[in-house]
Amino acid sequence: MKRILITFLIFVNLININLFGQNSNAENRIIKVDYNKEAGKLNTMFKECIGAGRANEGLRADWQQQLALVKKECGFKYIRMHGLLTDDMAVYREDEKGNPEYNYQYVDVLFDYIVSLKMKPFVELGFMPNALASGKETIFWWKGNVTPPKDYKKWEDLVRNLTQHFKERYGDDEVKTWYFEVWNEPNLSPGFWTGTQQEYFKLYDYAARGVKAVNSLYKVGGPATAGAGWVPETIAFCEENKVPIDFISTHTYGVNHGYLDEFGTSGTILSQDEFSVSGDILNSRKQIEASVKPNLELHYTEWSSSYTPADPIHDSYHSAAYILQKIKQVGNAANSMSYWVFTDIFEEAGPRFTPFHGGFGLLNTQGIKKPAYFSYYLMNKLGETELQNADKNSWITKNEKGDVQLLFWDFTNTHPGDKVLNQTFYLQDNPAKAKGIVKIELDHLAKGKYDLEIYKVGYKTHDVYADYMAMKSPKQLSREQVELLKEKNKDCLLSKEKIKIDAKGTFSREITINENDVYMFRFVKQ
C-alpha cells in the first residue's frame, strides 16, 4: 500500500511540474542584472523574528525540535510568544499576607533552550498572573487573564524582578540585545485587555520603569496593538509623561473585517488591496517619522495573511508568494516583521483535531513543511550583497564566494472576492494559470563552472496540502503518511545541473511561470 501511495503522489507531482517552455498567450517579463552593480547590503529584517503561540507550549519536546529546524534552515534570530506571565508558567503567587513570591523554573527551561539555539527572546510581558489580577476575564482555551493589575506597584516589581533574573542568568551584554514588549493588542477590548487606553498606558509606564530600573540600556516598547493602532498616541504619551520607549510594535493581517478569532470559527476574506499588510507598515513608519521621536525602531511583532488559526490560506501554495510579495513591498520601513507563527503547535482555540486545519504555522503539528515555510527557507539562502534589479517581484544577491542567488515569484490574488470565504476557497483545488515567460539575463559573471540549483514552490509542486488532499484528507495521519509527506516536502529543490560561464560572463534562460509560482536559481561557483 505504501509503495502504491508513493508512486501515486510522485506521479501527481511530476505531471504538474511546468518548468521550461513557451507561452505566447501571456506577458513576458525580463530580469536583467549586472553582477558588478551592487545595491548594498541585503536587508534581512524578514528573519529577525518569528512568532510562537504561548510560552508553555515551548516546554514540549516537539515544539523545541521544530524550533531547532526553523532556526537551522530559516535563520530566525528572535522569537516572540504570548503567555510568559500566565499561570501555566507558574511565575507569580502571593503568600497569606499578600507578599509576592516569584518562580522562574519554567521560564528558565524555555529561555535556556532558546538561547542554546543562538536565538534571543523578544519578551512579551503578559498576561496577568491571576494572583495579581484585578478581575477574572480571560482569553483563549488556556485562560490568559486580560485584566489590569490590582496593584500597579506589584506589577512593576514583578517586571523588575523578572528582568533582574534575566540579567543574573544571561548577563548584561546578552539581555541588552533583547526586546521587552508590554502586553498584546490592548486596543482589542473585549479581547486582550479589559481596561482603557489610558489604563494600558499606565500598565506600560510601570512596566517600562521596571525594565529600566535594572539597566537603562535594556530596550522596552509597545503598544503591540492590532491593526496598526495607537502608534502616534503611544509616542505622544511617552513624550508628555517622560516615559521611556525604545521601539514601536504593532500588528497587521491581510484579510478584511476584524482582528481576533478567539475560538477559530470566524470566516475571513483575503483583502483585494494590493498593499494590504505592507501599507500598514509603510504608514506606521511615516507616523514615527512625523513624531517627536522619528528614529524609533519599528517592529511588526505579528503579521500574516489572516488572523484566524482556522484559515486554509495558511496551508495553501498561495501563501509562499504572498509572504515574499509583502516583505518586498515593505522594503526598509520595518526593523522586523515577525510572521505569526512557526508551528501549528498552537492552542489558542484549543488543541486541533486534524493535521491540516488552516493553522498559522510554517510547519504543521507533526512538523511537516508547508509552502509558506519555503519562503523563509529560500530567503535565508540569499547572499549578503543585493544587486541592482528593476524587477519588483524578485531579489538577486551574491556572496563573498562568487555565488549568485536569484529568488523570483509571481503573486496573483486569485481570491474571487466578498462572495466567497477563505474557508471555502482555499480548501478547493485551485489550479494555477499561466503567467507567461520570465527571461533571466545575467551579465559579468565570473568565468568558470557552476552548479545551478533550481528550487520551486507552486501548485502541486512542494505543495503539501495538495499531497494531503491526494491522500483523501485523512483526519489522522499514520506514521507512514507523516514520513511520506515529510520526505516529499523536506526541500523544494526541483533540479540541479552543471553549467559553464565563458569569458563573456553571461547567462540567459527563459522559464515559464504560473500564478503564485516561487523560483530560486542558485549559482554555486566551483
PyMOL commands that set and color helices and strands:
alter all, ss='L'
color gray80, all
select helices_A, chain A and resi 2-15+45-47+55-59+61-74+87-89+105-116+130-132+152-170+172-175+197-214+226-228+231-241+278-289+312-314+318-330+371-379+422-425+464-470+479-488
alter helices_A, ss='H'
color red, helices_A
select strands_A, chain A and resi 28-34+38-41+49-54+78-82+92-94+100-102+120-125+138-139+144-145+179-182+219-225+247-253+255-256+269-270+297-304+336-339+385-387+394-398+404-409+434-443+448-457+493-501+507-514+518-525
alter strands_A, ss='S'
color yellow, strands_A
deselect
rebuild
show_as cartoon
